[in-house]
Amino acid sequence: MLISSLQNPRVKEAVALRERRAREKSGLMLVEGYHELALAVRAQMVPTTVFYCPERLRSEEAELLEHFRSTRTPLLEVTMAVLAKMAYREHPDAWLAIAPIPKRHLSELQLPEKALIVVAESIEKPGNLGAILRSADAAGADALILCDRATDLYNPNVVRASKGTIFRVPVVEATSAATLDFLRQRGIFIAAATPAGTIAYWDADLQGSVAIAVGTEKEGLSPLWMEGAEARVTVPMCGAVNSLNVAQALTLILFEARRQRR
């Protein structure tokens, strides 16, 4: 079935899912892009609908197309104009899908003996949240706990900025209070990342089960996390201003934890 009309109900449904209210009401999200969709499939996500534009399909993407055909996933061909109407990106590739929003509770997290956890409190910018997900995936973090969210985790810009790693890293949304209780009950060491920290991140002991907590781009972590942490770690800087954003600072600390675990 080739969809060429911008007024097609399926197209309108996809366009509506750009908005947070529509996502929350329907429990559905957009997954745009070949690499993002391929990672979602590997993570066992089952889309409800997949749109693709044959004109933009590359030869190396044939396997993904065959996967959807073999699993009888609703697969709809669209024109370039229709794809551009639905897509969030300025220059989309061939793929866009509608999929259920994953739901996971704190109690469902399966953590290893020496867990490496990221706690992100009230991150405001989708690009930063996506970058945090990429760093968590790259460093082999066992979970990301998003506390008191300020941006929608399933905003298309977050999915795009994460490069699909949102489907690889176990992600849970919870309040800060519930997360702090969860970590304390399991004896997980909490390291609060803050410019006002008293320990350089390379001097902190990050070898055991540890949760690295980062806060908002402007204010940093709330007093609840600053007072509840066992250590306040910082990234020492030589410049006159704090030059690293939250995702960059977290990346340094995550890879120091990974180095210590060699």
C-alpha positions in Angstrom: 0.0 0.0 0.0 1.5 3.3 -1.1 0.4 6.4 0.9 0.7 9.6 -1.1 -1.9 11.8 0.6 -0.8 14.1 3.4 -4.3 13.8 4.8 -4.2 10.1 5.3 -5.3 9.1 8.9 -2.1 7.1 9.4 0.0 10.2 8.5 -2.1 12.4 10.8 -1.6 9.9 13.7 2.2 10.0 13.2 2.3 13.8 13.0 0.3 14.0 16.2 2.8 11.9 18.1 5.3 14.7 17.9 3.4 16.3 20.8 3.9 15.1 24.3 0.1 15.1 25.1 -0.6 12.8 22.2 2.2 10.4 23.3 0.9 10.3 26.9 -2.7 9.8 25.8 -1.9 7.0 23.3 1.1 5.3 25.0 2.8 5.5 21.6 6.0 7.1 20.4 7.8 7.8 17.1 11.1 6.1 16.2 12.7 7.8 13.2 15.8 6.7 11.3 17.3 3.4 10.2 19.9 3.1 13.0 17.4 4.0 15.7 14.8 1.6 14.4 17.4 -1.2 14.0 18.5 -0.8 17.6 14.9 -0.8 18.8 14.3 -4.1 16.9 17.4 -5.7 18.5 16.0 -4.6 21.9 12.8 -6.6 21.1 10.6 -3.6 20.5 7.7 -4.4 18.3 6.4 -1.4 16.3 2.7 -1.1 15.6 3.3 0.5 12.2 6.4 1.0 10.1 6.5 3.6 7.3 9.3 3.5 4.7 10.1 5.4 1.5 11.4 3.1 -1.2 13.1 6.1 -3.0 15.4 6.5 0.0 15.9 2.9 0.9 19.6 1.8 0.8 20.8 -1.6 -0.1 22.2 -2.3 3.3 18.7 -1.7 4.8 17.0 -4.5 2.9 17.5 -6.9 5.9 15.5 -4.7 8.2 12.7 -4.5 5.6 12.7 -8.3 5.3 12.5 -8.5 9.1 9.3 -6.5 9.2 7.9 -8.5 6.3 8.7 -11.8 7.9 7.2 -10.7 11.3 4.1 -9.4 9.5 4.6 -5.9 11.0 2.2 -3.5 9.4 4.4 -2.0 6.7 3.4 1.0 4.7 5.1 2.6 1.7 5.0 6.4 1.6 6.1 9.1 -0.9 9.0 11.4 0.0 6.5 14.2 0.5 4.6 12.1 3.1 7.7 11.1 4.8 8.9 14.7 5.1 5.5 15.6 6.6 5.8 13.0 9.3 9.5 13.2 10.0 11.1 15.3 12.8 14.4 15.6 11.0 15.1 18.1 8.2 16.6 15.5 6.0 15.0 12.1 7.0 16.2 8.8 5.7 13.8 6.1 4.6 12.3 5.0 8.0 9.8 6.1 10.6 7.8 3.9 13.0 5.1 4.1 15.6 5.9 1.9 18.7 4.6 1.4 22.2 6.3 3.5 24.9 8.3 1.1 27.1 7.1 0.9 30.7 9.6 -0.2 33.4 9.4 0.2 37.2 12.3 0.6 39.6 11.6 -2.8 41.1 12.0 -4.4 37.7 15.6 -3.3 37.3 17.9 -6.3 37.2 21.3 -5.1 38.4 24.6 -7.0 38.6 26.7 -7.3 41.7 28.8 -4.2 40.9 26.2 -2.1 39.2 27.0 1.2 37.4 23.9 3.4 37.4 23.2 6.9 36.1 20.7 9.1 37.9 19.6 12.1 35.9 17.5 14.6 37.8 15.3 17.1 35.9 17.4 17.3 32.8 15.8 20.0 30.6 17.3 19.8 27.2 16.5 16.8 24.9 19.9 16.9 23.3 21.6 16.6 26.7 19.4 13.7 27.7 20.1 11.9 24.4 23.8 12.5 24.9 23.6 11.1 28.5 22.0 7.9 27.0 24.8 7.6 24.5 27.4 7.9 27.2 25.6 5.5 29.5 25.5 3.0 26.6 29.1 3.5 25.6 30.4 3.1 29.2 28.3 0.0 29.8 26.0 1.5 32.4 23.5 -1.0 33.8 20.6 1.5 34.1 19.5 5.1 33.7 17.1 6.4 36.3 15.4 9.6 35.2 14.1 11.5 38.2 11.5 14.3 38.3 11.7 14.8 34.5 11.7 18.2 33.0 11.6 16.9 29.4 9.8 13.9 27.9 12.0 10.9 27.7 10.3 9.9 24.4 10.4 13.2 22.8 11.6 12.5 19.1 14.5 14.8 19.8 15.7 12.7 22.7 15.3 9.5 20.6 17.3 11.2 17.8 20.0 12.6 20.0 20.4 9.2 21.7 21.1 7.6 18.3 18.8 4.7 19.4 20.6 3.9 22.6 17.4 4.7 24.4 16.4 1.2 23.4 19.7 -0.4 24.7 20.0 1.1 28.2 17.4 0.1 30.7 15.6 3.3 31.6 13.3 4.0 34.5 11.4 7.1 35.4 10.8 7.7 39.1 10.8 10.5 41.8 14.0 11.5 43.4 12.7 10.3 46.8 11.8 6.9 45.5 15.1 6.5 43.7 17.1 7.5 46.8 15.3 4.9 48.8 15.8 2.3 46.1 19.6 2.9 46.1 19.9 3.0 49.8 18.1 -0.3 50.3 20.5 -2.0 48.0 23.6 -0.4 49.5 24.6 1.4 46.3 27.2 4.2 46.7 25.9 7.5 45.5 28.3 10.0 43.9 26.8 13.4 43.3 28.5 15.2 40.4 28.7 18.9 41.1 31.1 21.9 40.4 31.0 22.4 44.2 32.4 18.8 44.8 35.1 18.1 47.3 36.7 15.1 45.5 38.2 15.1 42.0 36.3 12.4 40.1 39.5 10.4 39.5 40.1 10.2 43.3 36.6 8.8 44.1 36.3 5.0 44.6 33.9 4.0 41.8 34.7 0.3 41.7 31.7 -1.1 43.6 28.0 -0.6 43.0 27.7 3.1 42.3 25.1 5.5 41.2 26.4 8.7 39.5 23.9 11.5 39.9 23.8 14.6 37.7 21.3 17.5 37.8 19.8 20.3 35.8 21.9 22.3 33.4 21.5 25.5 35.3 21.0 24.6 39.0 22.6 21.2 39.3 21.4 18.6 41.7 18.7 19.4 44.3 19.5 19.5 48.0 17.9 16.0 48.3 20.7 14.5 46.2 23.5 16.7 47.5 22.6 15.7 51.1 21.9 12.1 50.3 25.1 11.4 48.4 28.0 9.6 50.0 30.5 11.7 48.0 30.4 14.9 46.0 32.7 14.6 43.0 33.8 17.3 40.6 35.6 17.6 37.3 38.5 20.0 38.1 38.8 22.8 35.5 41.5 25.3 34.7 39.3 27.8 32.9 37.4 30.8 34.3 34.0 29.1 33.7 32.4 25.7 34.0 33.0 24.7 30.3 31.5 21.2 30.3 27.8 20.6 30.0 26.1 17.9 32.1 26.5 15.1 29.5 30.2 15.8 29.0 31.0 15.9 32.7 29.0 12.6 33.2 30.9 11.0 30.4 34.3 11.7 32.1 33.1 10.2 35.4 31.5 7.2 33.8 34.7 6.3 32.0 36.7 6.7 35.1 34.4 4.2 36.8 34.9 1.9 33.8 38.7 2.4 34.0 38.7 1.5 37.7 36.7 -1.7 37.0 39.3 -3.0 34.5 
